[in-house]
């Protein structure tokens, strides 16, 4: 079994756990680089967010971060733009890993809305919105 980076582990946890709670996490795939795209330096390599969490109450754009990583500037611009149209549209789910456990935070525009040590509770929080 291959070892995944913490951010990829968080995405995998969301993909596996969401169906257990009758939700779906849809991953936005990375761009496949081709010779023409690399030469042209296309801006499409900047993903707006990592995926979409679909619950029975709505859809939420999710950016997954690990430990103390911050959003890139284009992601912050997209977050502000999306939340100006619909306040509950874009969230950052952060997994902070230490030696003994992992904790999860739900962040929107630098404000921590929820913190827990179980991924199921993260998805349940989105189901209440």
Order of alpha helices (4+ residues) and beta strands (2+ residues): alpha-beta-alpha-beta-beta-alpha-beta-beta-beta-alpha
